[in-house]
Each structure stands twice: as C-alpha cells, then as structure tokens.
Amino acid sequence: MNTRNDTGEPEENKPDTADSGMVPINGPQTDSTQPGGQIPLESRPLAEKHGFPGWLMGLGWSVSSFFLFQVVASIVALLALLILGRVAVDSLSSDQLFENLDVMFISNSIGQILFLGLGTWLITRLSVRRSQRRAFLRMNTPHWSSRNAIYAFLIVLVAQPLIMVLAWINLQIPFSESYLNFEQAQLDMIENYLRSDHIFLFTLFHVAIVPSVCEEILFRGYVLKNFEKSMLPVLAIILSGLLFGLYHIRLTQLIPLSVLGMLLAWMTIRTGSIWPAVSAHFANNASAVTLATYFPDLAFDEAMQGELPPAHFIIFSMFFTGLLVYLIHRLNTPKNAGGAHV
C-alpha cells in the first residue's frame, strides 16, 4: 500500500530492512540509539574511521593473508617432517617438502583455515561492526540457496571444455624454459602422489573442501565486497577474479583461473551469498581429484595436455554453461523487477 509524502504525492513503500533481515553495510553506518542515528566516530570500524578505501582493505588483506598462510604452512610442514624423521636438518631442501605431499596438504589446510578463513572473519571487523560481519561476507543462506548451489556445481562441471580452451589460450603465451620445468616438476610430484595408494577422502578434504570454503570467504567474501565499495560491480568482479588467478602462482593457468574467479564473483553478487561459489569451487577441485584418482591415465595423458578439446565438446559446454548461467540469473531476479542487473 502506498503512502503520501508531505506534498501529497504518492510515495512507494520501501522494504523494511529490519523485518527482512537485510543489513545496510555499504553506506555510513547508523545506530538508532544515537542522536540523529549516526554512530559516533570513535565507535565506527577502523576503515571508516580513517577513511581507508575498500579496494585498499581488500587488496591489503589478500596479500597479507597469502604471505602469512605461506609462511605458517611452510613452518608447520618443516616441523612435522623433522618430528616424523622424514628429513634431516643438514640435508633439507624445498624438493623434500614437495615429496611429502601428505604433510604439505595438512600444513596448507592449517594455514588456510587460520588466515584465509578465520583470519578473514576477524579482519572483517575493521570494515564493519561485529553484528554485520556475516552480511558483509555474504554468508547468509537465502531460501533458494540449495538450487543456486546445485546450478553452480553443475556449471563448473559442464564448463570444463571451455576451461580447457582458456588453458590452451594461456599456453600460447611464451614462458621461459626454466619456469615451465619448475611447474612441470610440481605437477609430476602431484601426479605421483595421486597415482599412489593415497586416501581419497583425505585428499578430497585438503584439496577440495578446505580451499573451497576458505578461499571463497577471502575472495568472494571480503575482497569482492570491499572492491564493490570502491568501484562498479563489473570492475570488482574482473579485478577480484584476476587477483584470484594470481593467488595460485601458476602463470600457465592464469587466464582460466582468473575467468573462473570472475564467474564465482558474478555468482556471489547475483545470488547474494558465497555458498553457490563454494559449491562451484568444490566441484572444480573435487572433479580433478576424482578424475586423477580413478582415471589417472586420462587425467595425466600428455597427448591431451595443451590441446583443444573436440569441437562438439566445446559447443556442448557453451550451450549448457549458458543455460545454467541463465537459470541462476532468472532464479535470483525478483518478479516484475526492472533495471539492469550484473
């Protein structure tokens, strides 16, 4: 029902954020208990109090968390290997760390949980009030979130041929022979591990579950939201995706990883929740682990690496990826909604 303003003109009802559960998190924060509704300057989050732009907060923490994660994970792995007697101090080398991938997986998970997950949750307090952290990180679960999660999971699976095309494009960029040998040595270690009698659920937990949750909290939660505070959503999607690609330190996969990051960022903005992106991220990593574990000859077929998939696979992938993107878009578009959408 419409009301009328002081001039007698009809005024449309606006959604009551208190009743709907929505929390305003982009503009100056208010407090109904204070005169004028404004929070005193000394009580505001540090970023707002000192005028730090959102892009700086997002970029700063993504770099800091990556550094802390790498340092702590390396220290934990080194101490574990020394305690287990797998390496000696006088003969320690970086190759020995990668040769013990089970220990590396555990140490990486500890680092990701501590800094990308828990650390991001705590650092969000610098950008918003404590009661607004879940909304800021988009950790809410709309009533249609299960359908979004299913669509997101399927998108990544059917998009694999397109991802292979992007990987092929990336490989057309010239890289030094030494760098290519470095990446190949790491891939060889991973292949040897996955071809061995490893525990599938153990690997799945550390390679798919932990990264999909922790990396999404960081990139599609904290970084993306902060970028949106400083720039248009489209630019925030592009830059956060590029940052996600660089984070993995695999230059030969920079393009597909960045585009995947952009897709996950779009999902997050469109659905209003990071959980569809978590589902898609898990699907990507879990499918790789499953394929490499149960079909290693296919997963590590050198004849297929660096080659384009068959044309009919690409067409199939384009059609069903587009269809699923449309379904997510339509599912999260309110009826009779007008205006442009990301």
Secondary structure, DSSP 8 states (H G I E B T S, - for coil): --EE-TTS-EE-----HHHH-----SS--B-TTSGGGB--GGGS-HHHHHT--HHHHHHHHHHHHHHHHHHHHHHHHHHHHHHHTSS-GGG--HHHHHH-HHHHHHHHHHHIIIIIIIIHHHHGGGTS-GGGHHHHTT----TTHHHHHHHHHHHHHHTHHHHHHHHHHHHTS---HHHHHHHHHHHHHHHHHHHSS--HHHHHIIIIIHHHHHHHIIIIIIIHHHHHHHS-HHHHHHHHHHHHHHHTT-GGGHHHHHHHHHHHHHHHHHHT-SHHHHHHHHHHHHHHHHHHHH-HHHHT-TTTTT----HHHHHHHHHHHHHHHHHHHHHTS-TT--S---
